[in-house]
């Protein structure tokens, strides 16, 4: 799905769901170089306040890119900025629902502000907003 600027309206929503696996965490660590033991060393992480490994916060937030780039507004849009607040840890095996909702249209610049958040078992684990440029019709 792809929306042009004219097709967007405040309240329009889309989501992407993903169960985060061990492989996802290892690949993300390898890709980014973030080998923090909180993410890759169970012995270390089990001695922390989280009681075990947690996935990279930026891996959680990257799921928002799937919603924005592929669904709302979708292919052709340009991701311009993102504010994030990490609220709760996400663990390997959790299913994350990444959501985006149109909260503001800025016609003179073909931009849209999206409310962005991620849920695990119905609880918000990440909150934020994004600014995206969207092509016009034709």
ZIGI-V995216 format. One line per field, one symbol per residue. ss: DSSP state (H for helix, E for strand, L for the rest). psi: psi as a letter, one per 40 degrees, with the letter a starting at -180 (. if undefined). A space follows every 10 residues. Layout:
ss = ???
psi = ???
This chain:
ss = LELLHHHLLL LLEEEEEEEL LHHHHHHHHH HHLLLLHHHH LHHHHHLLLL LLLLLLHHHH HHHHHHHHHH LLLELLLEEE EEEEEELLLL LLLLEEEEEE EEEEEEHHHL EEEEEEEEEE LLEEEEEEEE EEELLLLL
psi = ihiiddeiih ehiiihihhh iddddddddd ddegfhedde hddddeeiee eiiiihdddd ddddddddde dhdaheihhd ihhihhdiih iheihhhhii hhehhgdeef ihhhhhiiih fehheiiaii hhhhiii.
